[in-house]
């Protein structure tokens, strides 16, 4: 047995809203033992048990009221859903969160008093639309004696270099790192910043680092091939890029390009209800047409089927910089359009319908490659689950390397006990999991 697999078990943790176990992977690699997990999605819970040997409980609310059944633990983690909290009467105290899942977290903290807490959520939680929710979260954690920064700690795995378990995926998430100090939890700087680590340049990423040869794809590469219709969407827009570059445009603009709005200014009709940001884009589309009218007219004439494309496929979101064609980019079919970007790092995994398409456009990313993009071990198994559910769960998962990095930084800022845990841990979860197998007791 290697040193990595024998990492000392030095603390216990509970894993709330556990999904398929992204938090579990990071905490086990740091030396933790899971004493309790909770996941209401039955499919995700089965995958969790299959890989981690722990059967998650169901609804966390039932485990906190009327009786507390969550056991004692040292660390609490969870990627919690954020529902709006009551604003009526400018209430103070935990009752403002009653009826939400965050209330269940607070009840556990009040009773069990874990020393470290790490919560994760989408970046929008710290945005202006959720200011009230953010303020309540920080206030209530401090009221329970936790030190927590009011400045959001935002981080993405593409900011970590490969040797620190980074991954070529932009996945910005808010991490709320709280440490039990007693009394009033005071403000401090965030545990991490949204900047590259150790001087790493994210533009050095190459998605080829996680791409598998076609003959190693489970089920065969053809299973993830493009449909005839999808291939045609790409071919038509690739021809658009080629024609405009031949017409002297060195780099396509970064604003959304709407095929329907590539018209002269005197034919541009903007409804009064259209917001100003979209008005601006429509005017830019018209100006683009004016500068390259002949090339765009020829493109339209060559592809009469364009007008029958779905509305979202008549839009191009170009982030390909100097790429000569769409086939040189990684693509994503999004509700907002076809997004094309340089094949450095991938956009965030979100769902089956938006699975990234490899540059070269022969096929979409497979579940095995997407799992690697989220930092799961190469032995991680979805136990025969269908691709639709697999991509859904991966899209909802936390990135293992990002969690490992954030929590280790939190440990280094805490007591001697936690600094020692951080010191003893392997450099990356990848090192630890080289000799780990699914479901094995640790």
N, C-alpha and C positions, 0 to 999 in steps of 0.2 A: 504494500500500500504506500502511495506517495505521501510526501509531506503535505501536499495540498489537500488530499482527501482526509488527512488526519488533523485538519485545522481544529484547535481546541474548541469544544462547545462551551462557551463562556457566558451566554446570556439566553434568555427566552424571549420570544416575541409572539404577538397576535397579529394576524393578517386579515384585515377587514376589507370587504368588497374585493375579494382576493383574485377574481378572474381566473386566469390559468397559472398564476404564480410568478409574475415578474418580480414583485417585492420578495417573495419567498426565495427565489434564486439568489438575489443580492444579499439578503440577510443570512442565509445559510452559508454562503461563501465567506461572510464576515465572521462566522463562528456562532451563529444563532441557532437555536432549536425552536421549532414552531410548537407552541402549546395550544394554539386555537386558531382556526381559520373560519371565515364566514363568506359564503357566496350564494346568492339566491338563484343564479342561473344554473340549472341542472347540468346542461352540457358542459359549461366551463368547470363546474365542480367535479365532474367525472374526469376531465383532463387533469385537473389539479391533483386529484387523488392518485391517478395513474402514474404521474411523474414524481410526486413529492411524498407519497405514502401517508398523506394526511387527508381524512375525509372532512370537507368543510361543512359546518352547520349552515342552516338556511338563513332566514330573516334575522338580521342583527337586532332589530327592534324587540323581537320576542326574547332575546337573550339578555336584555337590559331592564325590562319592565314586565311584570311587577318584581321579579327576582333577578339578581345579577348572576348569570351562569358563566360569564367569561372569566377564566381563571386569572390568578396573579401572573404578572409578566413584567419584563424589564423594558421592552420596547413595543410600541404600538405603531403600526403602519397601515396605510390604506389610501386607495385612490377613490375618494368618496364622491358621490353625486352631490351637487350643490343645488338645493331647492331654495327659492326665495324665503327669507325670514320675515316675520311680521314686523310692520312698521307702526302699527296702531298704538297710539298713546306714547310713542317714544319709550317703549318698555325697556327696562334694564333687567339683567339677570337671565338665567338659562331658559326661562319660560318663553323668551322671544323666539327660540329655536325649536320649541316643542312642535311635534308633528313632522319634523324633518329628520333625516338620517344623521345630520350633524349633532342633533340632540342625543342620539345614542352614543356617539363618540364621547361627548362631554360626560355622560353618565358613567361610562367606563373609566374615564380619567379621574372623575371625582371619587370613585370607589377604589380603584386598583392602583392609582398613582404611579404609572410607569415612568421611568426616568427620562426616556427619550420618546418623542413622537415625531413621525414624519408622514405628512399628508401630501397628496398629489392631486392636481386638478388641471383643467385646461387653462391656458394663459388668460382667457377672457375673464376668469374669476377675479383677476386683479385689475380689470378694466373699469372704465367709468360707469358702465351699465350695472355693475355689481358692487359698487362702492359700499353700499349698505351691508351686503353680505360679508364682504371682506372685513369691514370694520367690526362687525359682530364677532366674526371668527377670532380675530386678534384679541378683542376685548375679553371674550369669554375664556380663552386660553390663559391670558394673564391673570384673570380673576381666580383661576384654579392654581396659580403659583408657577406658571410656566413662562420662561423667558422666550420670547419670540419677536422677531423683527416685523415691524409694520411695513417695511419695504419688501416687496415681493422678490423671492429668489426664483428667477427664471433660468432654466437650463435646457440644453438640447444635446443629444448624444453625438451630433456631428462636431461639437466643440471639443470633444475628447480625442486625443491621438489614438491610433490603433493599439499602441502598447499600453494604453490605459483603458482598454475595452470600449473605446469609442466605436461608433458605427456610422456609415455614410447615409444618415437620415436626418432631415430637419424635423425635429419633434419638440418644439418648445412647450414646456410645461411649468406650472407654478408649483414649487415645493414649499411647504410650510413646516419648518423645522423648529420644534418646541422642546425645551430642556427644563426639567423640573428643578426649580431653585428655591421654592418656598417664598411666602410673602408675595409681593407684587412683581410679576414678570416685567422686567424693564426692557426698553428698546435696545437694539444692537444692529450692527450691519448684517445684511443677509448672509446666509451660510455659503452661498455661491453667487457668482455674477454671470450674466449672460455673455460671457466672453470666452474665447479659446483658451485652453489649458496648456501650460508649459510652452507657450509660444507656437502652438500648433496652427497651421494655416489650413482651414477647412477646404480651400480650393485644391489641396493636394489629394483629397479623397478621390478614389476611383471605384465606381460601383462594381467593376470587375472583381473586386476583392471578395464579394459574396456571390457572384454569379457561378452557377454550376454548369458543367458541360451538359449539352442536351441529352446525352446518353446516360446521365446520372439522375435525371429527373424522375421522381416517383410517378408511375403511370404513363411515362413517356412525354417528351417535349411537345408532341402534337396535341396533347390534352390541353395545353395552355396556349395553343396557337390562336391567331386572330381569325375572326370570321371574315368572310368575303366582304361584308359591308364595312367592318372596321378597317380592313386593309384599304378599302377604297377611300374612306374618309382621310386616312393618312396620306395616300397618294395624291389626292387633290390638293391638300394643303401644302404638301411638300413641293408640288409644282408651283404653288403660289410663292413660296420662299425662293425657289430657284429663279423664277421669272423676275422677281423684284431685285434680286441681287444682280442679275444680268442687266437690269435697267439702271444700275449704278448705286443701289442702296446697299451700303456696306454692312449695316446691322439693322435688323428689323426693330421697330419701336417696342417698348415694354408695355404699352397700354393695350387693352383688349382690342382685337381686330374683329369687327362684325362684318361678315360678307354683305349683309343686307344694308349696311350703312356706308358702304364704300360708294358714295354718290357725290356729284357736284354740290357745292354750297347752295345753289339756287333750288336744288331738289331736296335739300335736307329739311325734314319736318320734325320739329321737337315739340312734343306735347307740353303744355304748361305744368303738368303734374310731374314731369321728369325731374329728379333731383339734380342739383348743380354738378355733382361729381360725374354723373352720367352725361349731362349736357357737354361737359368738357371733353369726354371721350368721344362723343359723337362728332363734335367739331374736328377733333384730331383725325378721326377716320375719314372725314370728308377731305381734309387737307392732304392726307396720305394719297387718297384717290386722285386729287388734283395734280400731285407731283408725279404720279406714275399711272396716269390714265390709260395710256395705250397698252401697257403691260397688264394691267388689271382687266381691261376689256377683253384682251386676248385670252387671258386665263379663264374668264367667265365663259367665253365662247367655246373654249376647249372642253369645258366641264358643265354641260347643261344639267347634269344630275344634281348639281350643287343645291339648286332651289328645292329639291326634295329631301335633302338631309334634315334630320331632326334639328330643331332650333339650336340646341347646345353644340351641335357639330358644325354649325355654320359660324362658329366663333373660334378664334385662335388666341391663346394666351402665350405669348412668346417670351421665353427666358433663356433662349438658346445662344444669345450673344452672337458670336461670329460663325456659328454653325452654318454649313452650306445648304442643309436640307433637314427635314424632320427625321430622317433615318439616322442622323448623327446625334440625336437627342434621346433622352429618356422621356417617355410620354405618359400622360395620364388623361383618361376620359373623365372629365369632371362635369357636374351639372352646369357649371359656368362656362364650359368650353373645353377645347383640346389644349392641354398645357404641355409645352415643350421646353425642356431645360437641358443644360449641359449635363453629361453623365458623370458628374462628380459625386454628389450626394442626392439621395432620393427625397421626394416630398413625403410628408407624414403618411403612414399607412392609416387608412380610415375604413375602408369597406371593400368587399369583393368587386363592386361596380367600378371602383377607382384604382384597381390594382395597377401598379406601374408596368409600363411596357418597355422592355429592354431596347436600348438603341440598336439599330439594325432591324427592329420591328418584326422579328420572326415570331416572338411569343411574349406572353405576359410573365410576370414574376411568379414563381411557384410558391406554394406554402412553405416549403423547406427554406427557400431563399428569404422569404418574408420573416420567418422565424429567426433566422440568423441576423436579419436587419434589426430585430428587436433585442438581440443579445442573448437569446435562449441557447442552451447547450446543443451541440450537434446531435446528441442522442434524444433530444426532446421529442416526444411522440404525441400525436393527436388521435392515436388509437382507432384509426379507420374512420374518423369523422369526415363528413363531406366538406368540400372546399369552401362552400358558402359560409358555414358556421366557423370554420377555421379562420378565414380572413376577418370575419366579424370579431372573433375573440382576439386576434392579433392586433386589430385596429383599436380595440379597447384596452390593450395591455400597456403596462409601463415598460420603459426600456431598462433592461437589467443593468447595463453599464452606467447609465445616468443615475439610477437609484444608488448603486454601490458607491459612486463617487460622492454624491451629495451626503449620504449617511456617514461615510467615513470622514468627510470634512466636519460634519456635526460632532462626531465622536472626538475628533482632535480638538474641538473647542470646549469640550466638557471636562469632566473630572479625570483624575489620574486613572481610574478604572477604565474609562472609555478610551482614553488615549492609548492605554496598553492594548486594548482590544484592536484598535486601529493599527497599532504597530505590529501585532502578531498576524494580522490578516494577510492573505496573499495580495500581490499587487493588483490582480484583476480576478473577477469571477471566472473568466475563461481558464485561468490556471487551475483554480480549484476543481472545476467540473471536468477536467480531463480524465479523472479516474472515478467519477461519480456515475451511477447508473439509475435509471428511472425507478422511483418508488423505494429506493434503498434507505434503510434506517441510517441515521448519522449520529 
